[in-house]
Structure formats: C-alpha cells, structure tokens
Amino acid sequence: MKQQAQRKTVSAEQHKRMIQSVAGTMAIEGLTLSEASRRNLDRYASGQANSQQIIAELKAKYQRAE
C-alpha cells in the first residue's frame, strides 16, 4: 500500500495564493475554476479529504445509471 506524504501546514494567506495560482494557470489555458472545484481543492488542502475520496465522489456524481 502506498504511503501518503506528510503535509506541511500553510497559512490562510498562502492557501489563498495557491488557489489563485491554480485559477490563474487554468485561465491561461482558457479554463475556469468552478466553485465546486475550488471547494474540493480547499478540502484537499485542509486535510478534510484525500485525493482518493474526492475522485470517488466525482465518479459517483458523474457515473451514468445503467
């Protein structure tokens, strides 16, 4: 099983700048950062959810009913 890397705590200001950086990079590519995506980034950055949890939630949300 893959071990998770230890996360370094960042200040609220650093967190805000990192989110703005992601949004800016996406804007350069002609993409926008939705509120839902911003919430997921916030949840991940704060440790409330890991990447596997977020991916599972997104798959469940967009999975087509068979």
C-alpha positions as CSV (number, residue, x, y, z in Angstrom):
1,M,0.0,0.0,0.0
2,K,1.3,3.4,-0.9
3,Q,2.1,5.7,2.0
4,Q,0.8,9.3,2.0
5,A,3.3,12.0,2.1
6,Q,3.4,14.2,5.2
7,R,1.7,17.5,4.6
8,K,3.2,20.8,5.6
9,T,0.8,23.3,7.2
10,V,0.3,26.5,5.3
11,S,-1.2,29.8,6.4
12,A,-4.6,31.0,5.2
13,E,-2.8,33.6,3.0
14,Q,-0.5,31.0,1.4
15,H,-3.5,28.8,0.8
16,K,-5.4,31.7,-0.9
17,R,-2.3,32.4,-3.1
18,M,-2.0,28.8,-4.1
19,I,-5.7,28.6,-5.1
20,Q,-5.3,31.8,-7.1
21,S,-2.3,30.3,-8.8
22,V,-4.3,27.3,-9.9
23,A,-7.1,29.5,-11.1
24,G,-4.6,31.7,-13.0
25,T,-2.9,28.7,-14.6
26,M,-6.3,27.4,-15.7
27,A,-7.3,30.8,-17.1
28,I,-4.1,30.9,-19.2
29,E,-5.4,27.6,-20.8
30,G,-8.9,29.1,-21.3
31,L,-10.5,27.2,-18.4
32,T,-12.3,28.4,-15.3
33,L,-12.2,27.1,-11.8
34,S,-15.7,26.3,-10.7
35,E,-16.9,26.8,-7.1
36,A,-17.2,23.0,-6.7
37,S,-13.6,22.6,-7.8
38,R,-12.5,25.3,-5.5
39,R,-14.3,23.6,-2.6
40,N,-12.6,20.3,-3.5
41,L,-9.2,22.0,-3.6
42,D,-9.9,23.6,-0.2
43,R,-11.0,20.2,1.3
44,Y,-7.9,18.6,0.0
45,A,-5.5,21.3,1.1
46,S,-7.0,21.4,4.6
47,G,-6.8,17.6,5.0
48,Q,-10.6,17.2,5.2
49,A,-10.4,14.8,2.2
50,N,-7.7,13.0,0.3
51,S,-7.4,12.7,-3.4
52,Q,-8.9,9.2,-3.5
53,Q,-12.0,10.4,-1.6
54,I,-12.5,13.3,-4.0
55,I,-12.1,11.1,-7.0
56,A,-14.6,8.6,-5.7
57,E,-17.1,11.3,-5.0
58,L,-16.7,12.7,-8.5
59,K,-17.0,9.3,-10.1
60,A,-20.2,8.7,-8.2
61,K,-21.6,12.1,-9.1
62,Y,-21.0,11.7,-12.8
63,Q,-21.4,7.9,-13.2
64,R,-24.2,7.1,-15.7
65,A,-27.0,5.0,-14.4
66,E,-27.1,1.7,-16.3
